[in-house]
């Protein structure tokens, strides 16, 4: 099964979960959820690769404990599929936004710095967007609600575990393009990436997931 087909199945599943009684989906909530799932998926891809012996476990994930007792995960192995690789969540989302007509993309370095600065605090995972564009569920709540069924879905399909985050990014790409008349593609890009970068750091135990 191609990556695009897996992304399409994820989008279809999530739209069914998020649609109201009239079959409408709040696009900002959809984008935030897909961003959260994509970012967290990058961390899970690293964990799966370590478990399968495809990545050296030493230094693969840098564990950080904050003053509030929370645990978060950092490291180059997460940043590669999320931000830095020739194919990454950032490149996929930015490319879709530009294709949809975005003039000015968000500063991804600033987003990364903001997430790092807010880890363990009340501002962590809170999208910095106009109140009218806030999703109906916070990124971490989207993870708690949607990760396990979405992961079960993709795990049932022929897939490459290293591409886990990219499958969700592919779904977000199509939403950004299809919804370009409803939401500014640059704003859509920001929503996805702020959620993705923050949720890539989350301890799987917070959402009751174990790999």
C-alpha positions in Angstrom: 0.0 0.0 0.0 1.4 3.4 -1.0 2.0 6.2 1.6 -0.7 8.3 0.0 -3.2 5.5 0.4 -2.3 5.1 4.1 -2.6 8.9 4.5 -6.0 8.9 2.8 -7.2 6.1 5.2 -6.0 8.1 8.2 -7.8 11.2 7.0 -11.0 9.3 6.4 -10.8 7.8 9.9 -10.1 11.1 11.6 -12.8 12.9 9.7 -15.3 10.3 10.8 -14.2 10.8 14.4 -14.3 14.6 14.3 -17.4 15.3 12.2 -20.5 16.8 13.8 -24.1 15.6 13.4 -24.3 17.4 10.0 -21.1 15.7 8.8 -19.0 18.9 9.1 -15.4 18.9 10.3 -13.8 21.9 12.1 -10.7 22.3 10.0 -8.5 23.8 12.7 -9.3 20.8 15.0 -8.5 18.4 12.2 -5.2 20.2 11.4 -4.1 20.3 15.0 -4.9 16.7 15.6 -3.0 15.6 12.5 -0.1 17.8 13.5 -0.1 16.2 17.0 -0.2 12.7 15.6 2.5 13.4 13.0 4.9 14.8 15.6 4.3 12.1 18.1 4.5 9.6 15.3 8.1 10.7 14.6 9.1 9.8 18.2 7.3 6.4 17.9 9.1 5.8 14.6 12.4 6.2 16.5 11.2 3.8 19.3 10.1 1.2 16.8 13.5 1.5 14.9 15.4 1.0 18.2 13.2 -2.0 19.1 13.9 -3.5 15.6 17.6 -2.9 15.8 17.6 -0.3 13.0 18.9 2.5 15.2 21.5 2.4 17.9 19.6 2.9 21.2 22.4 4.9 22.7 21.4 8.5 22.5 18.5 7.8 20.2 16.2 9.6 22.6 17.3 12.2 25.1 15.1 12.1 28.2 14.5 15.4 30.0 12.7 15.6 33.4 11.2 19.0 34.2 10.6 20.7 37.5 6.9 19.7 37.4 8.0 16.1 37.3 7.1 15.6 33.7 9.2 13.6 31.2 9.9 14.8 27.6 12.0 13.4 24.8 14.4 15.2 22.5 17.1 14.3 20.1 18.4 14.3 16.5 16.7 11.0 15.7 13.3 12.7 16.3 14.3 15.9 14.5 15.3 14.0 11.4 11.8 12.8 10.3 10.2 15.8 12.0 12.3 18.7 10.6 15.6 17.9 9.0 15.5 14.9 6.6 15.1 15.4 2.9 11.6 14.1 3.6 10.2 15.4 6.9 6.9 16.5 8.4 8.1 20.2 8.1 9.0 19.8 4.4 5.7 18.0 3.6 3.6 20.6 5.4 5.4 23.6 4.1 5.3 22.3 0.6 1.5 21.7 0.8 1.0 25.2 2.2 3.1 26.8 -0.6 1.2 24.7 -3.2 -2.1 26.0 -1.7 -0.9 29.6 -2.1 0.8 30.5 1.2 3.0 33.6 0.9 4.8 33.6 4.2 5.5 30.4 6.1 5.9 30.3 9.9 9.5 30.5 11.3 10.1 26.8 12.1 13.2 27.7 14.2 11.2 30.0 16.3 8.5 27.3 16.8 11.2 24.8 17.9 12.7 27.4 20.4 9.3 28.2 21.8 8.5 24.6 22.4 11.8 24.0 24.1 11.3 27.1 26.3 7.8 26.0 27.4 8.4 22.3 28.1 7.1 21.6 31.6 5.1 24.8 31.8 1.5 25.9 31.2 2.3 27.2 27.7 3.5 23.9 26.4 1.4 22.6 23.6 -0.9 25.7 23.5 -1.2 26.9 19.9 -0.3 30.6 19.5 -3.1 31.5 17.2 -6.2 33.7 17.3 -8.9 32.4 19.6 -11.4 32.1 16.7 -9.0 29.6 15.1 -8.3 27.5 18.2 -9.0 23.8 17.8 -11.8 22.2 19.8 -9.3 19.9 21.5 -5.8 20.7 22.6 -3.0 18.7 20.8 -2.3 16.5 23.8 -6.0 15.7 24.1 -6.1 14.8 20.4 -3.2 12.4 21.1 -5.0 10.8 24.0 -8.2 10.4 22.0 -6.9 9.5 18.5 -3.4 8.0 18.7 -4.2 4.5 19.7 -7.0 3.9 17.1 -4.9 5.6 14.4 -1.8 3.6 15.3 -3.9 0.4 15.2 -5.1 1.3 11.8 -1.7 1.9 10.2 -0.3 -1.1 12.0 -2.9 -3.3 10.3 -1.6 -2.1 6.9 1.6 -2.9 4.9 3.8 0.1 6.0 7.3 1.2 6.9 7.4 2.0 10.6 10.0 4.7 10.0 7.4 6.7 8.0 4.8 6.8 10.8 4.9 10.5 11.3 4.9 11.1 7.5 1.6 9.2 7.0 -0.2 11.8 9.3 1.7 14.6 7.6 0.4 13.3 4.2 -3.1 13.5 5.5 -2.5 17.0 6.7 -1.1 18.0 3.3 -4.4 17.1 1.6 -6.5 19.0 4.2 -4.4 22.1 3.7 -4.8 22.0 0.0 -8.5 21.1 0.1 -9.4 23.7 2.7 -7.4 26.6 1.2 -10.6 28.6 0.6 -11.6 28.1 4.2 -8.3 28.7 6.1 -5.2 30.6 5.1 -2.6 27.9 4.1 0.1 29.7 6.1 -2.1 29.6 9.3 -2.9 25.9 8.5 0.9 25.3 8.3 1.4 27.0 11.7 -1.3 25.0 13.4 0.1 21.7 12.1 3.7 22.5 13.0 3.1 24.0 16.4 1.2 20.9 17.4 3.7 18.5 15.7 6.8 20.0 17.3 5.3 20.0 20.8 3.8 16.6 20.7 7.0 15.0 19.4 8.3 15.5 22.9 5.5 13.9 24.8 6.1 10.9 27.1 4.0 8.0 25.6 2.9 7.1 29.2 1.0 10.4 29.4 -1.4 9.1 26.8 -1.4 5.5 28.0 0.7 4.1 25.1 3.4 1.5 25.3 5.5 0.2 22.4 
